[in-house]
């Protein structure tokens, strides 16, 4: 039986647990079906050590569900960053991290053999030269040391700290890094920089900050790399109720492997969810996938048709209301037209809403107090929630997709029957 450890080796093993149990909430120990109950207990103990100040629990009978209560406007740092800062390490790794930094800090260049000898003489530790070489290569890649070739051997030296070489640079950087760690993708990097210099974000608070985004950054990074290099990727997608591009019969536990070409990342201004917009090879169409449903990403080969896919996306994107491409480009966009009644003297805010929230639709004044709104949509069903927010003012609603139009009026009728029934009960 393995011993419990607070630190983790791979972030993807913890991502879904944090999201499903602590962010979305309303789940109990019985809902954990990935492994054993002991695994659940170990994961829970990690979460409690990371987020103890924010964990709350609800009791439903004898079952307890746990969740996080977070208010970004009162936080100087995203508490979910703590999961990124809990990576496990070996004894040799942490020892070499400090020993090599101390040994090379004087700026002189040393060979691998000299470094190995001085580690033994100064710190009384014997390390294999291959282990030292791998660590030096890693630290060089991270920008912590520099390397040069002299004759047939490489020499290594530590890099001078920027706080010593450019002391005037840092007062301005604190402000920039404090802002970056709160608003940008991969903000945990900025938070780590502040931790390294023992500084805190004392300036910025963000009222509408989607803290959960940091759980997706490990997935976002290879996707952005593939977009930059115009590569195809293979993704494993755990189907969700609202994910598009997956078979309609998929269940919440189904994981599907797909080959796609990533084209764009879309972010909802309403929910904060991020979506991968991609060309799906299997169905030969544009699709979107919720980023929090993508479990892992594997880079494949360059896509020779990448520019053609981008052209197709640029052509249809103006018709997309949310994230669904419907049946484009096969059937073409759908047309939605609705007439809105309002009091022009007292309700000019309705016009403001139509103009501000209409997402490029056209607005025409038919006569005083009556306006016509028209828009082309890739999937007109996505527009329905917004259209129904004008309930009581909609004089007519027409759609080139008869199913969408029927659904709108059926919803109106059900609402009238429900509220009419409630009203009769109250007055009865």
Secondary structure, 3 states (H helix, E strand, C coil): CCCCCCCECCCHHHHHHHHHHHHCCCCCHHHCCCCCHHHHHHHHHHHHHHHCCCEEEEEECCEEEEEECCCHHHCCCCCCHHHHCCECCCHHHHHHHHHHHHHHCCCCCEEHHHHHHHHHHHHCCCCCHHHHHHHHHHHHHCCCEEEEEECCEEEEEECCCHHHHCHHHHHHHHHHHHHHHHHCCCHHHHHHHHHHCCCCCCCCCCCCCCHHHHHHHHHHHHHHHHHHHCEEEEEEEECCCCCCCCCCCCCCCCEEEEEEEEEEEEECCCCCCEEEEEEECCCCEEEEEEHHHEEEEEEEEECCCHHHHHHHHHHHHCCCCCCCCCCCCCCCCEEEEEEEECCCCCCHHHHHHHHHHCCCCEEEEEECCEEEEEEEECCHHHHHHHHHCCCCCEEEEEECCHHHHHHHHHHHHHHHHHHHHHHHHHHC
